[in-house]
């Protein structure tokens, strides 16, 4: 038995590079220069090979490319990757004593409270909670839970969630290419919100300014001012129409957007022409493929332009906090629907 918050992944690094950067193998598989005979054209390889070692007989991949398995705690505020050869000695994480860990206690208690709150909203009184059920809950996706048939949290209102490179994607929503989701409703209105990619790229949201109800807006018109500490992002609506109402919960406490961007929608809109407006949106498998490409594009931008490695979407928020405001503004403008 081991701690449910202990994650493991395979990473690669270049032993010739001055600073050791750990890149998940799922991403480094795309680094063709290191994994093919073309590695001989790499400047780092050429310099290192001349000084350190004779590698003339190596042909298929760069001999300076190292691979190792690391572990990290997904409940810890900062992702720290530890080689498995060292973490094997962390008996607290790998044995039944993980329940004594202060981080585990805090995080599992938060998950338990969230599940109880959501269950009470869905089914009323709490009647059944199997021990440790919050460890395996995946954003209230009951179809992924072995207790689905008996747990009162299971309901017809569950969301089917996919995870693409660490970014959550609710399967039945429509996604604008600039990371805003839309959910059509039976009365002809739509809900609009930010996807998980946008939320993590923005960082820690501390404030939101909303438009007045009954205000008519045009497509790509500035609507929301998102405050992220000392930073601001001016976001636009992907669809024209009339604002019927904004999310009261976000008006009262904008920071809850950090908890779940899909549950905490921005506004309800009465669209001018929904059918034609949705033609440029993505849904289902098409949305998953698009998000995977967006994740790759973001990794490349952050690693090549900023020089910081992002393991996955889960670690992005910590990276965003480190970059200069000017670079953050360029990333937001490139990936999100903002004003010029």
N, C-alpha and C positions, 0 to 999 in steps of 0.2 A: 504494500500500500504506500502511496506517496501523496503529497499535497496536490489537490486538484488545480492549484494555481501555478504549478511548476510546468513550464513549457520547454520543449527541446527543439532545436533546429540545427541544420548543417550549414556552416558558413565557410567562405573562402577568403583568403587574403594573399597579398603579394609580399614576400619576405624581402624584396629589394626596395620596396617603397619606404620612404623615410618615416611615415606615420602608418601604423597598422590599422587598416580599415576592414572591418568584418562585414562581408556582403553575403546575405542569404543565398544559398545555392540556386534557389528558384529564380533569383534575379541574375546571378553571375553566369548562369547557363547561357545568357544572351550576350556575354562578353566574348565575342568570337575571336578577338585578338589573342586572348589568353588560352583559349581552348582549341586552338588550331595551330597549324604550322606557321601562321603569320606572326606568332609571338616574337620571331626573330627580328621583326621590324620595330618592336617596342623600344623606346629610348632607355627605359629603366633596365630592361633585360640586357641590352647591348653594353651599357656601362657596367652593370654588375657582373656579367659573364666575363668581361675582359679582366676584371680585377680579382674576382673570387673563385671561379670554378670553370672547368672545361665541360661544357654541356653540348658538345657537337653531336653526340650520338642520340640526344633527345629529339624526337620528331613530332609526336602527336599533340602534345600540349606543353605549355611553358613549365619548366622544372622549378620555377620560382613560385608557382601557384600552390599554396598550402590549403588544406582542407581539414576542418575539425568540427566536432559536435559541441555545441554549447547549450547551457540551460539558463533560464531566466524566470523571474517571478512576474507574472502578468498582473498581479495585484499591487506590486510596488510602484510608487509614483514615477520612478525613473527606470527605464529598461537597462539593466546591467547584465551583460552576457558573460557567463563564467564557463570555462572549458569543463567538459564532463569529467575529465580526469581529476579535476580539483573538486567539482561539486559532488562527486561520489562520496566525499568525506562529510558533506553537509547532511548529517543524519536527521536533523530536524525536518528537512524538506522531504527526504526519501523514506521516512518511516512513519509510524503511527503518531509520533510525537509532534507532527506538524500542527496539530490542534492547539499546541501551546504557543505557537508563533503569534506575536502581537499584530503583525500585518494580516495574517489569516483571520484572526478573530475579528478585526475591524471590518475587513472586506466582506466576509461571510455574513456578518450581522447586517451590513448595508443591503446585501442581496436579499437576505431573509425579509427585511422590512419592506423592500420594494415589492417582492412577491406577495406578501400579505396584503399590502395596500391595493395592488392590482387585482388580487383575487376577490377582495371585498367589493371592489367596484363592479366586477363581472358577475359574481355569484352571490354576493351578500355575506353571510356569516362564514368564517373559516371553520372547516370541519376536518380536513385531512391534509397533513403535510408530512410526507415521509422524511425520515432523518436525512439531512444533507441534500435535499432536493434542489436547493438553489445553486449547488455546485455545477449541475449539469444543465440548468436552464439556459437556453440560448435566446436571449432577448424575448422571452415569453413565447417562444416557438414551440407549442405543445407537441407538434408532430415529431420533434426531435427528442421528446422526453419519454423514457420508459414507464413513467407513472401516469401517462396521459389518460388511461382508462379509469383511474381512481382519484387523481388529484383534482380538487375543485377549481384549480387555476385553469384547467383545460376548458376551452370554450369555442364557439363558432366564430368568435371575433379575433382569433389568433392571427398573427402575421407570419407569413412565410418569408424567412430572411436568409439571404445568401451572403457569404463573406468572400470578397474579392481582394486579395492582397491586404487583408486587414481592414477593409472598408465594408461596412454593412450596407446591404441593398435589399429593400423590401420588394418582393418579386412582382406584385400586382400594381405598382405605381407607374406613372409616366414620368420620364426624366428628360429635362431640357439638357442639351449638350453643355450648358454652363452650370450644371449641378443644382438645379431647382426641381423639386418633384411636384407633381400635380395629381390629385385624386378626384375624379368626377363623382358627384353625389346624385342621389335619386331625384332631388328637386331641381336639377339642372345647374346648380352651382358647383364650384370646385374648391377644394382646399389646396393651399400652396405652402410649401415649406422648403427648407434647405436639406440636401442629402448629407450623409455622413462624411463624404469627401469634403464638402464645403465647410462643414462645421469644424473638422479637424484642421483644415487649411487656415481658417480664420483664427483658430486658437481658442483661448478662454474668453467667451462672450460675457461682457459685464453690463451691457446696456443696449436697448433697442428703441428707436423712434418709429412710431407707426403713423400711417395716414389717417385722415378722418373717415368715418363711415359714410357711405353713399358717395364717396369721391370717385369720379370716373378717371380711369388711367389708360394710357396707350401702351402698346407692346414696347418693351425695352425702355419704359419711362422709369425714372428714379422714384423709388417708393420707400425703401427701408434704409435707415442709418444704423449700422451695426458697430457698437463700440467694443473693442477688445483691449481693455486696459487703456493705454495712451494712444492706441491706434484706432482708426475709423475706416469702415468700408461702406460705400454707398451702393446698395444693390437695387436692381431693377426688376420689374415684373416681366415674366416671359409671355404673358397673355394680356390682351386688352379686355377691359370690362369695368364693372363697378365694384368697389370694395363694400361688401355687406357688413363685415365685422372683422376685427382683429382678435387674436387669441388673448383672452383676458388673463390667463395664467402668465403669459410672457409679459404683458403690460405691467403686472404686479411684480414679477420677478424674472428678469430676462435671463439670468444665469441658469435657469432650468433647461434652456436650450442645449447646454453642455451635456445634460444627462441623456437625452434622446431626441434627435432632430426630427424623427418621424412621428412620435407621439405629440411633440410640441410644435405644431404647425404655426405658420405666420398669420394667415388670414383666410377668410372665405370670400371668394370672388364670384360675381355673376358675369360670366364671359360673354363677350360680344358675338363671337363666332367660334365655339369650342371645336367643332369638327375640323375646320380648316387649321385652327391654331395647333392642334395636336399632331398634325402631319409631320412636324419636325421633331417630335419627341420620340423617345425610345422606351421599350418595355420588354420584359421577359429576357430571353437569351440574347437578344440584340443589345439590351441595356448592360448585361453582364460583360459582353465582349467589349463594349465601349468603355466601361469602367476599368477593365483590365488594361486597356490601352492608355487611359488617362493616368492610372497608377504608374505605369512604366514611364510615361512622359514626365510625371512629377518627380519620380526618382532620378531620372536623367538630369532634369533642371536643377534639383537641389544638390546632387552630387557633383555635377560638372561646373555649375555656376557659383555655388556657394561652398562646395568642398566638404559637405557633411553627408554622411551615409545615413539613409533612412531604411531600417529593416523592413517595416511594413506600416500600414495605416495607423496601427495602434501606437507606434512610436513617433508619429508625425507631430503631434501637439507639442512634444518636448523639443523637437527640432525647430518648430515655428517660433518658439519663445527665444531661441538663440540668434536668429537672423536679424540683420539690420532692418529698420522700418522701411527704408527705400526698396530693399530687395523683397520684403514681404508685400509691399504695395504692387510691385511688378508681378509677383506670383498671383495675387488676388485678381489683378486686372486680366492676366492671361487666362486663368481658369474659371473665373466666376463672371456672372452677368452684372457688370458694374457700369457706372457712368464713365464717359471718356475723360 
